[in-house]
Amino acid sequence: MYIAIVLLLMYNTAFTSNFISVDNFRTQFIQMVPVLIVALGMALVIGTQGIDLSGGAVMALAAAVIPLYIGYGLIPAAAMAIFAGCLIGVANGAMIAFIGVQPIVATLALMVAGRGIALVVANEQLKSVTNPTILSLGRNSIVGVPYSVLVAMILVVVVAVLVNRTTFGKQLVAVGGSRRAAELAGLPVKRILMTTYILAAALAAVAGIIATARLGASVPSTLGNLIELSAITAVVIGGTPLTGGKVKVVGTVAGALLLQLIAATLIKNNVPDAYSQITQAVIILIAVYIQRGKLAVR
């Protein structure tokens, strides 16, 4: 993956005009932020040997909620948007941890229902967001670093600390390694799963807030559409196995960066966006095949 990033940078330096510039890299990082934040939550879920297909729907719901509370200010509006997203996480976690529904089935149901709820909340209408405080979150910067990128950097550190330095992180990895063994060891498996899906939903809601701030509008019908594909790809090529038991936060960041560089390279060389999606699917297959080979060797 890291070699691929270097090769892409070398290719664009040689063949893509104006690619190696501060403004372009700033743009690429801003565009990468929603995928990266959703991927952080996805990494936690995959670490438990699960999957979450509802990230885009959570983004849409968060976007639909913001205009309802923006009159109270950024913090109350953001808090309500995150709370609404967490409700989907609660539903996912409850079905998976307590009812025993397979993660792909549970989150697929919320992927459809969540976006439907978002459309109902928004009256199926696009709503402009003109509050300067929330717009600054998606457009302004401090010392040259966009606020959205700064938020993403903070969340990366928080998730890394959570995974590597807390009891919850170690328990999460243990559950992904062997749920039965975790239960026999007395770990609160159901609570861990519930918390993990709520955290993933909260992160997706933050991504929805940032995307809304950047667009200057709430667009629940399309916001976050298929972002789950990009998030899963970033996590898998970043080294987190779909079999669970491991979470690679830094690898997830690098995976999101690689996807963004691939998309930017194709776009700047006039390749249709459809090929970018095909490329992501191929990357997933290659990454899973490589992981399978490593497991076979072990």
RAGI-V47752 format. One record per helix or strand of 3 or more residues. SS is the DSSP state (H for helix, E for strand). FROM is the first residue (numbers start at 0). TO is the last residue. If there is no record, write none. Layout:
# RAGI-V47752
ss:SS from:FROM to:TO
ss:SS from:FROM to:TO
This chain:
# RAGI-V47752
ss:H from:1 to:14
ss:H from:21 to:46
ss:H from:54 to:71
ss:H from:73 to:98
ss:H from:102 to:120
ss:H from:131 to:138
ss:H from:146 to:164
ss:H from:166 to:176
ss:H from:178 to:183
ss:H from:188 to:214
ss:H from:226 to:236
ss:H from:248 to:267
ss:H from:272 to:296
